[in-house]
Structures are given as structure tokens and as C-alpha cells.
């Protein structure tokens, strides 16, 4: 795992804590040598499972991690068939095999949290004691490299900020933890979120598409999308200025959600354009987004958006209750509009004063249009009315409303620079502040650090002009004020009043057309390297919500997706339509470039769980592996001790994530063990790398498991 950054390597040195409950065994497809156990699991039905009529019965069920929903993962964990430690280990192994070493080398993961295994153990301990923190309990996730995660760099992919270690979590990450999620780390991204086409960071380089090598992963949240699509985490969070949640979700066949602006907290997350940036989740199933949104849909009083929300929400309730909404999700009776210009059709009546936002015809691939038509038939079969519509001229942010109307003043200089300065200054202050700082010393550090990033372009990012707005100085570099503008400024009030009025025009038009929502391809004419995501003006500039749904594939194997779009702050209603469509379409498919490992699929029997956890084995690794014997019979032996008395059943060994067949020998007093693997297998797993990651997973007769990970230099051992 030589390509995992040094900051990640601490993640593989967990402290000796055991985890519980009973867990999965290797599948029949990959039997473990020396074990006499059968691989059929006997587990327990979660008491929280809806409709627990099976409480006194056994229920045999199949588990497949790639296709599993959040509810199915939680059932497996509550049943004792899977633990968070094991799930994290699977994800770390997949990252080692497919993302950080050898082909296809997706390069989607930026940093791994040093305490990820400790987080998993704590989740298992709580679950075993009967405590679940929330619907995401024990579920591993990633967040974009622009999010502040305590102990990790908040770099936005730029080398100049690689040493800015977050002193605490951003509000959203904190809410994920409160709901029980395991923060595995950060996903790779485009440097400073500049590109909507690709994701190439100064720190790690380019992210590759999860489905078709040579095709862009989308930007700037490509790492979040690829890591989710390739199953390196159960879900991930990205961020969007113009298309950076929608585009990567489309490129990698995911469910993705772009919320109404301000509906999710964005404090202590690096912005490209603070005026319009939002954050949102990506998952392999639309339904899983419900629990994720419910976990983080809280208002942060310190969020930069907070001052303007009373005006911008227009008296509408804050979007919440996604999981409950699934119960009433349906397409029956719904009226949906496909914007004709987004699928290659000419506007029949552009109207006086029409702008390119409502008249430009998007290049549309025949295959995308055919997929749309097939999905239209599915929607109509489910009871929806779907028809083609065209936007009127006033539903455009560039339509001339007259000099007396409120203007979008945050979109042009010099006001945009002053507004950006406020957000960027607050971000850097959060990262560089130390005890004892005065206003003057803090300002000096902020300006010095803010001036370092390169690769960001345009008036939306940090540049010399923006930095000049952060502070005003008197004699002897004493801070006397600032020209920066916040969301509480008069300029922000005018801007968002203007946006609200334009959004009202869109919503009035939808009412006049009797539409519940709009639906169209995310990108109608994308090629392998270039795309143009539909709806930037209404979605991003008017700040309305959208949910992306997989919609099949193109001839080259790349996914294509639809997006359902609705009125401001009707995030839940839009989600319901997307979920209902997913139930009748089921068009997502797995990437062939990162196939499942044997341990990801298994069968287990569900029954009532009784008794208290025993605590499981606690093992240690003794020294480094040793070469034993010569020639074709040579083995690599790993030795360790059993700290806690337990009947050790088997030991699984992995090098760089790849399972190595071993034979297990235990001392008569059951206090030490030796696992021997063929030297040839070890060398093949290392694939020429001088430094490999050794993972040892030990399981006792009750199914309790402990895990140890250690970086070793293989060459000195085998020579």
C-alpha cells in the first residue's frame, strides 16, 4: 500500500481492542485451509427490523455488499453476521487492491483516517451492548477533501494546504458521527474544486472513472463518486458549485443529491464560490440517501448561510423527514416535465427577451435519448404523466428585469471578490488559529497561507484581489477593519432577494404547467472527456434541489443518469419521485473494474439473538514475518500471541488487501499462534512493492474477531 499517504498509515496500527458480535466466515468459494467450520452463518434477527414477525423463527438470507442497501447492512450487523471492523477491513482491502496499488489504480481516496479501526471497534462495542447511535451506526463513509475532519488536512487537494490539519470536524461531519457513521477519511478531488469535467488534485493526481478507463470521472467531486461506485465506502459526500455532485454521479452511475442552497450545513468546508456552493451525498441506492439526509439535515447557527435563510427560504419549512417519506413515495398521479432544449429539441416559442439559458439546444446522444424514452415509458406505466415542456424567457438569471429590480450583485466584481473574501478568510482562520493569537497575528498567518494555493482560477477563488479584501491595515500592520462581505450584508440581501424572485418565476411557471417536478438526463451529450451538465441556470443559480438516479448504460459501458428537479426547499418531494422511479427501473449496475472479493457475499441464518458478548480474542503480532525453508517449499511465517484466553478458530492473512492462504498452528497452552503462507503467494501479492501492508484477522470459536495491521518491508525478509 505504498501509494497511501503517510498520514493514512497510522490507520493500520490499531490498539488491541476486540470487537463483537459473531461475524461472517470466508465464503464457500474461498474456503480457509485448516478450518473445520462450515461457512453457513447462524445469526440473529435485529429487534429493530420492521415487521419483526420472524422474531422466533430462522430466516436464511443472502448478503452481497455491492448491492446491499443500508437496511440490509444493518440487518447483517444486528444479526451478528457482519461487524464494522470487518466491513472497514473489506473497504481498506478494496482500496489497497483497486485504488492505491496496481490496476486499475482509481486514485479516488485522498486520506484515510488514522483512527478508522478504533471508530469501527467502538461501533461494534456499542452495538454489542445494545446501543445504536442512529441509522448510520457502524457504516463507513468518505467525505470530499475540502471537508474539515479532525486530524486530517483540509487541503481541497492543493499542496499548499496539505499541512493545514483540521482542529475539529466541520458541522456536517459531526452530525455524521452523531448518527453513528464511521469517517473513513477524505476522497480525492479536483484542486480547489476548479473543474466540473475532471478531478485532478495537486496532492494525489487524477481520479479515474469507475467504469471505463480513459473516461473522465467528472469533477470536482470525482473521488467521492468513484470511491462510492467502486465500493471503497458505503457512501460519500461531495460538493457542488456548477455540477460537481450531479456530474460525477452521472459519470459513475450513482444516486446523488444536490440540496436546495442552505439546506445542508457547509461551515468549515472549503468553497469555490461561496455564493452558490452546496454539499450533498452520493450512494449506490436512492433509498439510502434518506437516512443520510436525515442524519445531517440540521441547521447550524454558525453556518455562513444562516443570516440569509429567513429571507431565502420564503417561509418554507426546512427539508427533513426523508426516511419517513419513503412510505408515501409514488409516481402514480404525478406530472413531470422534460425540458425539450435539454434533449436536443428547438424551443418553439422562445418569447421576447429570451436568453441562451432558455433557448440553447443541448447536443444529445441518440443513446441518451433512447434511455430517456424507455424511462418515460416506465414512469407512465407507474401512473405518471410525462410530457415535453420549454422554459419561458423570464425563467433565466440573465433575463433583463429592469434597472429597478434587485440584482444578483454577488455574481460580479468587485462585490463577488469581497463576498468570497469573507468565506475564505473564515476558513483559513479556523485552520491556522492557535491559542494566544491576536487579531493582528492571526491576520498575518491567514494572508500568508491564503496566498499560497496555485491552480485556482477566476474571480470566485482566492487571489490577490480577494486577499486584499480580507483585512484593512493601519500603521505597523495593525488590522483596522475589513472590506469582506458576509451573508448578513446588504449586498447579500439584494442578491438573494433577486434569486428568490427568479426562483418564484420558475415555480409559478411549474404551477401554470401543472408540474410536480422536472426530469431530464444529467448530461445529454457527454463524450469520454467532455460533458455539459443540463440545468446549471435553474439548479445552481436559482438554488433548487435535484436527485440523480442511475438510468442504464451507454454503448461504451459508461453509466447515464436522470435527475429529478423540483421547487426550492422541496428536497423531500424530489427525493420521493427519484426513489419511486428507482423502484420501477432498477437500472444501476456494478463496475466490472473492481470485482467483489470472496468475503463480500455470504449466506446467514437469522434468529433471535441471546446472551452477552464474550469480548472476543485479543491478539498481538510478534516481530516481523520470517522466511522458513527454501525453494518451492519456502513459507513466510507470522507469529503472534493471544492476550485474552479464547479458543482461536482461524486466522485470515492479507498482504496489500489480497487474501493469502495460510495454515494455523496453535501452542498447546493456546497462548501463541503461527500462520504460515507460501512464500510465492506472498511475493505475488506484493507485486514488486518493497513495502506491503500486512493485515491479520483472528476469529475465535464464538465468531468474535480482532484485527491487526502493520506495514512491513518484505524484501529484507525474503532475501
C-alpha positions in Angstrom: 0.0 0.0 0.0 2.9 2.3 -0.8 0.7 4.8 -2.5 -1.4 5.5 0.6 0.0 8.8 2.0 2.0 8.8 5.3 -1.0 10.4 7.1 -3.0 7.3 6.3 -0.6 4.7 7.6 -1.4 5.3 11.2 -4.8 3.8 10.4 -3.3 0.4 10.2 -1.9 0.4 13.7 -5.0 -0.1 15.9 -4.8 -0.6 19.6 -5.5 -4.1 20.9 -9.3 -4.0 21.4 -11.6 -6.8 20.5 -14.9 -6.5 18.6 -18.1 -8.4 18.8 -20.6 -9.9 17.7 -20.2 -13.0 15.6 -19.3 -12.4 12.1 -19.0 -13.7 8.6 -16.8 -16.5 7.6 -15.0 -16.9 4.3 -17.4 -17.9 1.5 -17.5 -21.4 0.1 -15.9 -20.1 -3.0 -12.7 -19.4 -1.0 -12.5 -22.0 1.9 -10.0 -21.3 4.5 -7.3 -24.0 4.9 -7.2 -25.8 8.2 -10.7 -24.8 9.4 -13.3 -27.4 10.2 -16.1 -24.8 10.4 -19.0 -24.8 8.0 -19.5 -21.4 6.3 -23.2 -21.2 6.9 -23.8 -18.5 9.5 -26.2 -18.6 12.3 -27.1 -15.1 13.3 -29.8 -13.0 14.9 -32.7 -11.0 13.7 -32.4 -7.4 14.7 -35.1 -6.4 17.2 -35.4 -3.1 15.3 -36.2 -4.8 12.0 -39.6 -3.5 10.7 -42.3 -6.2 10.9 -40.4 -8.5 13.1 -42.8 -11.3 12.7 -39.8 -13.6 12.3 -38.6 -12.9 15.8 -39.0 -16.6 16.9 -38.0 -18.1 13.5 -34.9 -18.7 11.5 -34.6 -16.9 8.2 -31.8 -17.7 5.8 -30.8 -14.8 3.7 -28.1 -13.9 1.2 -25.8 -10.9 1.7 -24.0 -9.1 -1.1 -22.1 -6.0 -0.1 -22.1 -4.5 -3.6 -25.8 -4.5 -3.9 -26.7 -4.3 -0.2 -28.9 -1.4 1.0 -28.3 0.4 4.2 -31.1 -1.6 5.9 -29.6 -4.9 4.7 -26.1 -4.0 6.1 -27.7 -3.0 9.4 -29.6 -6.3 9.5 -26.4 -8.3 8.9 -24.7 -6.3 11.7 -27.6 -6.6 14.1 -27.7 -10.3 13.3 -24.1 -10.8 14.2 -23.1 -11.8 10.6 -21.0 -8.7 10.0 -19.3 -6.2 12.1 -18.0 -2.7 11.4 -14.4 -3.9 11.9 -14.8 -6.5 9.2 -16.6 -4.0 6.9 -13.9 -1.4 7.3 -11.3 -4.1 6.7 -13.0 -5.1 3.4 -13.1 -1.5 2.3 -9.4 -1.0 3.2 -8.5 -4.1 1.3 -10.5 -2.9 -1.7 -8.8 0.4 -1.6 -5.4 -1.3 -1.4 -6.1 -3.6 -4.3 -8.1 -1.4 -6.7 -7.4 2.2 -5.7 -3.8 2.5 -4.4 -1.8 -0.4 -5.9 -1.7 -1.8 -9.4 -4.5 -1.7 -12.0 -6.9 0.0 -12.3 -5.5 2.4 -9.7 -8.6 4.6 -9.5 -6.8 7.1 -7.1 -10.1 8.1 -5.5 -9.0 8.2 -1.9 -7.0 11.2 -0.6 -6.5 10.3 3.1 -7.5 7.5 5.4 -8.5 8.5 9.0 -5.7 7.2 11.4 -8.4 6.1 13.8 -10.7 4.3 11.4 -10.3 0.9 13.1 -10.8 2.4 16.5 -14.0 4.0 15.3 -15.2 0.6 14.0 -14.3 -1.2 17.2 -16.3 1.4 19.2 -19.3 1.0 16.9 -19.1 -2.8 17.4 -18.7 -2.4 21.2 -21.8 -0.2 21.4 -23.9 -2.4 19.2 -22.9 -5.5 21.3 -24.0 -3.7 24.4 -27.4 -2.8 22.8 -26.7 0.8 21.8 -27.1 2.1 18.3 -26.3 5.8 17.8 -28.5 6.1 14.7 -29.4 4.8 11.3 -25.8 5.1 10.1 -24.3 3.2 13.1 -21.1 1.4 12.1 -21.4 2.5 8.4 -18.1 3.7 6.8 -18.2 6.8 4.6 -15.8 9.2 2.9 -16.1 13.0 2.6 -14.5 15.2 -0.1 -11.0 16.6 0.5 -12.5 20.0 1.1 -14.3 18.9 4.3 -12.7 19.5 7.7 -12.2 16.2 9.5 -10.4 16.4 12.9 -6.8 15.3 12.5 -6.8 15.3 8.7 -5.6 18.0 6.3 -8.3 20.4 5.0 -6.5 20.9 1.7 -9.1 21.0 -1.1 -6.4 19.0 -3.0 -3.8 21.7 -3.0 -0.3 21.0 -1.8 0.0 24.4 -0.2 -2.7 23.5 2.3 -1.6 19.9 2.9 -0.3 20.8 6.3 -3.4 22.5 7.5 -4.7 19.9 9.9 -8.3 20.5 11.0 -8.6 21.2 14.7 -12.2 19.8 14.8 -14.8 18.3 12.5 -17.0 20.5 10.4 -20.6 20.6 11.5 -21.8 18.1 8.9 -19.1 15.5 9.7 -20.0 15.9 13.4 -23.6 15.1 12.6 -22.5 12.0 10.7 -20.6 10.8 13.7 -23.6 11.5 16.0 -25.6 9.2 13.7 -23.0 6.5 14.2 -21.2 6.8 10.9 -17.5 5.9 10.6 -15.5 8.6 8.9 -13.0 6.5 6.9 -11.3 9.6 5.5 -11.3 12.0 2.6 -11.9 11.5 -1.1 -9.6 12.9 -3.9 -10.9 15.9 -5.8 -10.0 18.5 -8.3 -7.6 21.1 -6.9 -9.7 23.8 -5.3 -12.8 22.3 -6.9 -12.0 24.2 -10.1 -13.1 21.7 -12.7 -16.5 20.3 -13.4 -15.0 17.9 -16.0 -12.4 16.0 -14.1 -10.8 15.6 -10.7 -7.1 16.0 -10.5 -5.5 17.2 -7.3 -2.0 18.5 -6.7 -1.7 16.1 -3.8 -2.7 12.8 -5.5 -3.2 13.4 -9.2 -6.1 12.3 -11.4 -9.1 10.2 -10.4 -10.1 7.6 -12.9 -13.7 6.7 -13.9 -15.0 3.7 -12.0 -16.5 2.1 -15.2 -14.4 3.0 -18.2 -10.7 3.7 -18.1 -9.8 6.7 -20.2 -13.2 8.3 -19.5 -13.3 11.2 -17.1 -14.5 10.6 -13.5 -16.3 14.0 -13.6 -15.4 16.9 -11.3 -14.8 18.2 -8.9 -16.1 15.5 -6.6 -14.9 12.7 -8.7 -13.1 11.0 -5.9 -16.3 10.8 -3.8 -18.2 9.3 -6.7 -15.6 6.8 -7.8 -15.0 5.6 -4.2 -18.7 5.0 -3.8 -19.2 3.4 -7.2 -16.1 1.1 -6.7 -17.3 0.2 -3.2 -14.5 1.7 -1.2 -17.0 3.2 1.3 -20.7 2.7 1.7 -21.4 6.3 0.8 -19.6 9.6 0.3 -20.2 13.4 0.4 -19.2 15.8 -2.3 -19.7 19.5 -3.0 -21.1 21.4 -6.0 -20.8 24.9 -7.5 -22.0 24.1 -11.0 -22.3 20.4 -11.4 -19.8 18.7 -9.0 -22.3 16.3 -7.4 -24.5 15.7 -10.4 -21.7 15.3 -13.0 -19.6 12.7 -11.1 -22.8 10.8 -10.0 -23.8 10.6 -13.7 -20.3 9.5 -14.8 -20.2 6.8 -12.2 -23.7 5.5 -12.1 -24.8 6.7 -8.6 -27.7 8.2 -6.8 -26.6 11.7 -5.9 -28.4 14.6 -4.2 -27.9 18.3 -4.7 -29.9 20.0 -2.0 -31.5 23.5 -2.0 -28.9 26.0 -1.1 -28.5 26.4 2.6 -30.5 23.2 3.3 -27.3 21.4 4.4 -24.6 23.0 6.7 -21.4 24.0 4.9 -19.4 25.6 7.6 -15.7 24.7 7.7 -15.8 23.3 4.2 -13.6 24.9 1.6 -15.7 26.8 -1.0 -15.0 27.5 -4.7 -17.9 30.0 -5.0 -19.4 30.7 -1.5 -22.5 32.4 -3.1 -23.7 29.1 -4.6 -21.8 26.2 -3.2 -23.7 23.3 -1.6 -22.8 19.9 -0.3 -24.6 16.6 -0.8 -24.4 12.8 -0.5 -23.7 10.1 -3.1 -24.8 6.5 -2.7 -25.4 3.4 -4.7 -29.1 3.4 -3.9 -31.5 6.3 -3.8 -33.2 4.9 -0.8 -30.0 5.0 1.3 -29.9 8.8 0.8 -32.9 9.1 3.1 -31.1 8.0 6.3 -28.1 10.0 5.2 -30.0 13.3 4.7 -32.0 12.7 7.9 -28.7 12.4 9.8 -27.3 15.7 8.6 -30.3 17.9 7.9 -29.9 20.3 10.8 -29.4 24.0 10.9 -26.0 25.2 12.1 -26.4 28.6 13.8 -22.8 29.4 12.8 -23.2 28.4 9.2 -22.4 31.2 6.8 -25.8 30.8 5.1 -27.7 31.2 8.4 -28.3 35.0 8.2 -29.9 34.9 4.8 -32.1 31.8 5.2 -35.1 33.6 6.8 -35.3 35.6 3.5 -34.3 32.9 1.1 -36.5 30.0 2.4 -39.5 32.2 1.6 -41.3 30.9 4.7 -40.9 27.3 3.7 -40.1 24.5 6.2 -36.6 23.1 6.4 -36.3 19.8 4.4 -36.4 16.9 6.9 -38.1 13.5 7.2 -36.6 11.7 4.2 -36.9 8.2 5.7 -40.5 8.7 6.6 -41.2 10.0 3.2 -40.4 6.7 1.6 -43.7 5.3 2.8 -45.6 7.6 0.5 -43.2 7.7 -2.4 -45.1 7.1 -5.7 -45.2 8.1 -9.4 -48.9 7.5 -9.6 -50.7 10.7 -10.5 -47.5 12.7 -10.7 -47.0 15.2 -13.6 -43.4 15.5 -14.8 -41.9 17.8 -17.5 -38.9 17.0 -19.7 -37.2 20.3 -20.7 -37.1 20.0 -24.5 -34.0 22.1 -25.1 -32.0 19.8 -22.8 -32.6 16.8 -25.1 -31.9 18.4 -28.5 -35.3 20.0 -29.3 -35.7 23.5 -30.6 -37.7 25.9 -28.5 -41.0 26.5 -30.5 -41.7 29.9 -28.9 -38.7 31.5 -27.2 -40.5 34.7 -26.3 -39.4 38.3 -26.1 -36.2 38.9 -24.3 -35.3 35.2 -24.2 -31.7 34.4 -23.3 -29.4 31.4 -24.0 -30.4 29.9 -20.6 -33.8 29.0 -22.0 -33.1 28.6 -25.8 -29.7 26.9 -26.1 -30.1 23.4 -27.6 -28.0 20.8 -25.8 -26.3 18.3 -28.0 -27.9 14.9 -27.3 -26.6 11.5 -28.0 -29.1 9.1 -29.5 -28.4 6.5 -26.8 -29.1 9.0 -24.0 -32.4 10.0 -25.7 -33.3 6.3 -26.2 -32.7 5.7 -22.5 -34.8 8.7 -21.6 -37.7 7.4 -23.8 -37.5 4.0 -22.2 -37.6 5.5 -18.7 -40.5 7.7 -19.8 -42.4 4.6 -20.6 -41.6 3.1 -17.2 -42.8 6.3 -15.4 -46.0 6.3 -17.4 -46.5 2.6 -16.6 -46.2 3.6 -12.9 -49.0 6.1 -13.3 -47.1 9.3 -14.1 -47.9 11.8 -16.8 -44.7 12.8 -18.6 -44.5 15.5 -21.4 -42.0 17.8 -23.0 -42.0 21.4 -21.9 -40.0 24.6 -22.6 -38.8 27.3 -20.3 -40.3 30.8 -20.7 -37.9 33.7 -21.1 -38.3 35.1 -17.6 -37.1 31.8 -16.0 -33.5 32.8 -16.5 -30.9 34.6 -14.3 -29.8 36.6 -17.3 -33.2 37.9 -18.3 -33.5 41.7 -18.2 -35.7 42.6 -15.3 -35.0 46.3 -15.4 -32.7 48.6 -13.5 -35.2 48.9 -10.6 -35.3 45.2 -9.9 -33.0 43.6 -7.3 -29.8 42.4 -9.0 -27.6 39.4 -8.5 -24.7 41.6 -7.3 -22.7 38.7 -5.7 -22.1 37.3 -9.2 -19.8 40.1 -10.5 -16.8 42.0 -9.3 -15.9 43.8 -7.2 -18.7 42.7 -4.9 -18.1 39.0 -5.6 -14.5 39.3 -4.5 -15.4 40.9 -1.3 -18.0 38.2 -0.6 -15.6 35.4 -1.4 -13.0 37.1 0.9 -15.3 36.7 3.9 -15.8 33.0 3.4 -12.2 32.2 2.6 -10.9 34.3 5.5 -13.1 32.4 7.9 -12.0 29.1 6.5 -8.3 29.9 6.9 -8.7 31.5 10.3 -10.4 28.2 11.5 -7.4 26.2 10.3 -4.4 28.3 11.4 -5.7 29.9 14.6 -3.7 28.9 17.7 -4.1 29.8 21.4 -2.8 33.3 22.1 -3.4 34.7 18.6 -4.3 38.3 18.4 -6.3 39.8 15.5 -3.1 41.1 14.1 -1.1 37.8 14.4 -4.0 35.8 13.1 -4.4 38.1 10.1 -0.7 37.8 9.2 -1.0 34.0 9.2 -4.2 34.0 7.2 -2.8 36.2 4.5 0.5 34.2 4.3 -1.4 30.9 3.9 -4.2 32.2 1.6 -1.6 33.5 -0.8 0.0 30.1 -1.4 -2.5 28.0 -3.3 -2.0 27.8 -7.1 -4.2 26.3 -9.7 -7.4 28.2 -8.7 -8.8 30.4 -11.4 -11.2 33.3 -11.9 -12.8 35.8 -9.5 -14.5 33.1 -7.4 -11.4 31.8 -5.8 -8.6 33.2 -3.6 -6.4 35.6 -5.5 -4.5 38.8 -4.7 -7.7 40.9 -5.0 -9.7 38.7 -2.7 -6.9 38.6 -0.2 -6.8 42.4 -0.2 -10.4 42.4 0.9 -9.9 40.2 3.9 -8.4 42.8 6.2 -7.6 46.5 6.1 -4.4 47.6 7.8 -3.2 50.7 9.5 0.3 51.6 10.6 2.6 48.7 11.7 0.3 46.1 10.1 -2.4 46.7 12.7 -5.8 45.4 11.5 -8.3 48.2 11.3 -11.2 46.6 9.6 -12.2 44.6 6.5 -13.9 45.0 3.1 -15.2 41.5 3.2 -19.0 40.9 2.9 -21.0 38.2 4.7 -24.4 36.7 4.1 -25.7 39.3 6.5 -24.6 42.2 4.3 -27.0 44.5 2.4 -25.4 43.2 -0.8 -26.2 39.6 0.1 -29.8 40.6 0.9 -30.2 42.2 -2.5 -28.6 39.3 -4.3 -30.7 36.6 -2.7 -33.9 38.7 -3.0 -33.2 38.8 -6.7 -32.6 35.0 -6.8 -35.7 34.4 -4.8 -37.7 36.4 -7.3 -36.3 34.5 -10.2 -37.0 31.2 -8.5 -40.6 32.3 -7.9 -40.9 32.8 -11.7 -39.7 29.2 -12.2 -42.1 27.9 -9.6 -45.1 29.9 -10.9 -44.4 28.5 -14.4 -44.3 25.0 -13.0 -47.7 25.7 -11.3 -49.1 27.1 -14.5 -47.9 23.9 -16.4 -49.4 21.8 -13.6 -46.0 20.1 -13.0 -44.9 18.3 -9.8 -41.3 18.2 -11.0 -38.9 18.3 -13.9 -36.9 15.3 -15.2 -34.1 15.1 -17.8 -30.7 13.5 -18.4 -27.9 14.8 -16.3 -25.7 15.1 -19.3 -27.3 14.6 -22.7 -24.2 14.8 -25.0 -21.2 13.8 -22.9 -18.1 12.3 -24.5 -15.3 10.4 -22.8 -13.5 13.6 -21.8 -16.0 16.4 -22.2 -19.5 17.0 -20.8 -22.1 19.7 -20.3 -24.4 19.1 -17.4 -28.0 20.2 -18.0 -29.8 22.8 -15.9 -26.9 24.9 -14.5 -29.0 28.1 -14.6 -32.1 26.9 -12.8 -30.4 24.3 -10.5 -27.2 26.2 -9.5 -28.1 29.8 -10.0 -31.6 29.6 -8.7 -30.6 27.1 -6.0 -33.2 24.4 -6.5 -32.9 20.7 -5.4 -32.3 17.7 -7.6 -31.8 13.9 -7.1 -29.8 11.9 -9.6 -30.9 8.3 -10.4 -29.0 5.7 -12.5 -30.6 5.2 -15.9 -28.7 2.4 -17.6 -25.5 2.5 -19.7 -24.1 3.8 -22.9 -22.5 1.6 -25.6 -19.0 2.0 -24.2 -20.2 0.8 -20.7 -20.3 4.2 -19.1 -23.4 4.9 -17.0 -26.0 7.5 -17.7 -28.4 9.1 -15.2 -31.6 11.1 -14.9 -32.2 13.9 -12.5 -35.5 14.8 -10.8 -35.7 18.6 -10.0 -38.3 20.5 -8.0 -39.1 23.7 -6.2 -36.9 25.4 -3.7 -36.7 23.5 -0.3 -38.9 20.7 -1.7 -35.9 18.4 -1.4 -38.1 15.6 0.2 -40.7 15.7 -2.6 -38.0 15.5 -5.3 -36.3 12.6 -3.4 -39.6 10.7 -3.2 -40.0 10.9 -7.0 -36.5 9.7 -7.6 -36.9 6.9 -5.1 -40.2 5.8 -6.7 -38.5 5.8 -10.2 -35.7 3.7 -8.8 -38.1 1.1 -7.6 -39.6 0.5 -11.1 -36.3 1.0 -13.1 -33.5 -0.7 -11.1 -31.0 0.4 -13.8 -27.8 0.6 -11.7 -25.2 -2.0 -12.5 -21.8 -2.8 -10.8 -18.5 -1.7 -12.2 -16.5 -4.6 -13.9 -13.2 -2.9 -13.0 -13.4 -3.6 -9.2 -15.0 -7.1 -8.8 -16.2 -8.3 -5.4 -13.8 -10.0 -3.0 -14.9 -13.5 -1.8 -15.7 -12.3 1.7 -18.3 -9.7 0.4 -21.0 -12.3 -0.3 -22.3 -14.9 2.2 -25.4 -16.7 3.5 -26.5 -16.4 7.0 -29.5 -17.6 9.1 -31.4 -15.1 11.1 -32.8 -15.9 14.5 -33.3 -14.3 17.9 -30.0 -13.1 19.4 -29.4 -14.1 23.0 -26.7 -13.7 25.6 -24.0 -11.2 26.2 -20.9 -10.6 24.1 -17.8 -12.5 25.3 -15.4 -9.8 24.1 -13.6 -11.9 21.5 -9.9 -12.7 21.1 -7.3 -10.1 21.6 -4.1 -10.9 19.6 -0.7 -9.4 19.1 1.8 -9.7 16.2 5.3 -10.8 17.3 8.0 -9.1 15.3 8.1 -9.4 11.6 7.3 -12.3 9.3 10.1 -14.8 8.9 11.2 -16.9 5.9 11.2 -20.6 6.6 12.7 -23.2 4.3 14.0 -22.8 0.7 12.9 -23.3 -2.8 9.3 -24.1 -3.8 8.6 -25.2 -0.2 9.6 -21.9 1.4 7.0 -20.3 3.6 6.6 -16.9 5.3 5.6 -17.4 8.9 3.7 -14.8 11.0 3.7 -15.3 14.7 1.7 -13.8 17.5 0.2 -14.2 20.9 -3.3 -14.5 22.3 -3.6 -11.9 25.0 -7.1 -12.9 26.1 -7.9 -16.6 26.6 -10.0 -17.8 23.7 -10.4 -20.8 21.5 -8.8 -19.3 18.4 -10.5 -20.8 15.4 -8.7 -19.4 12.4 -6.5 -16.6 11.2 -7.0 -14.8 7.9 -4.0 -13.0 6.4 -3.9 -10.3 3.8 -1.0 -8.6 2.0 -1.9 -5.3 0.3 -5.5 -6.4 0.7 -5.1 -9.7 -1.0 -6.0 -12.9 0.9 -3.1 -15.3 1.3 -3.8 -19.0 2.1 -2.3 -19.9 5.4 -2.2 -22.9 7.8 -2.7 -22.2 11.5 -0.7 -23.8 14.3 -1.6 -23.1 18.0 0.6 -23.7 21.0 -0.9 -26.3 23.4 -1.5 -23.6 26.1 -3.4 -21.6 23.5 -1.3 -18.6 24.2 0.5 -18.2 20.9 -0.1 -19.0 17.2 1.8 -19.2 13.9 0.3 -18.7 10.5 2.4 -20.0 7.6 1.8 -18.9 4.0 3.6 -20.0 0.8 6.4 -17.5 0.0 5.4 -17.5 -3.6 1.9 -16.3 -2.7 3.3 -13.5 -0.5 5.6 -12.2 -3.3 2.7 -12.3 -5.8 0.5 -10.3 -3.5 3.3 -7.7 -3.0 3.5 -7.3 -6.8 7.1 -6.0 -6.6 6.4 -3.5 -3.9 9.2 -3.4 -1.3 6.7 -2.2 1.4 3.4 -4.0 2.0 0.6 -3.8 4.4 0.1 -6.9 6.5 -3.4 -7.5 7.9 -4.2 -10.3 10.3 -7.8 -11.0 11.2 -8.3 -13.6 14.0 -11.6 -15.3 14.9 -12.4 -17.4 17.9 -14.9 -20.3 18.1 -17.7 -18.0 19.0 -17.2 -15.9 15.9 -15.6 -12.9 17.7 -12.9 -11.2 15.8 -9.9 -9.0 16.3 -7.8 -7.3 13.6 -4.2 -6.1 13.4 -2.5 -4.2 10.6 1.2 -3.5 10.2 3.4 -2.0 7.4 6.4 -4.3 6.7 9.4 -4.3 4.3 9.2 -7.6 2.5 12.5 -7.6 0.7 14.8 -7.9 3.8 12.6 -10.8 5.0 12.8 -12.9 1.9 16.4 -12.3 0.9 
